[in-house]
């Protein structure tokens, strides 16, 4: 994949230890598919994999959702300022929405796993995808990321959006999940719980499309 030069235009705190980076990519050839991620290289050379949270309709202003951990990546994030020149490698990843399938798409997200799902949902709405959208989200310590996007869409009836413990959400929405295309994103421990909850509710998880964020930081 090519390396693209970019400038950080905004750093927004979404929750304690979670930030959104908006980057302006100078290379107009940069394109991505909703659900993908990039390798973000800081000015000092440290690089980390960050998920794209925005829809591809604006490839020149890419939003990245990042949990600030410990170590070199977290330290580099804390030093980062708007106006910084960075580089982007990618995009990468195959957490992609199939073009065909059931009439309902159910997304199961844990913590910052909501980021690629936000990208996919916003894209589905932008292109007029007629499938029903259900978002089941377990936030970290009640910090509901991107509520400003999902809550108005839910009130307008464009999507179904519920938050809470993922086991409860899966049990409550068993009938919907039975007949839906299922996509899940989050840290390894969250995905393990998703599989266990689906099994407990007798929901087939063999076709689950999952994106692992690795061990929880």
Secondary structure, DSSP 8 states (H G I E B T S, - for coil): --EEEEEEEEEEEEETTEEEEEEEES-TT----TT-EEEEE-TTS-EEEEEE-S-GGGTTEEEEEEE--SHHHHHHHHH--TT-EEEEEEEE------SSS-SEEEEEEEGGGHHHHHHHHHHHHHTT--SEEEEEEE-BTTB-TTHHHHHHHHHTTS-EEEES-HHHHHHHTHHHHHTSEEEEEE-HHHHHHHHHHHHHTT---TT-EEEE--S--
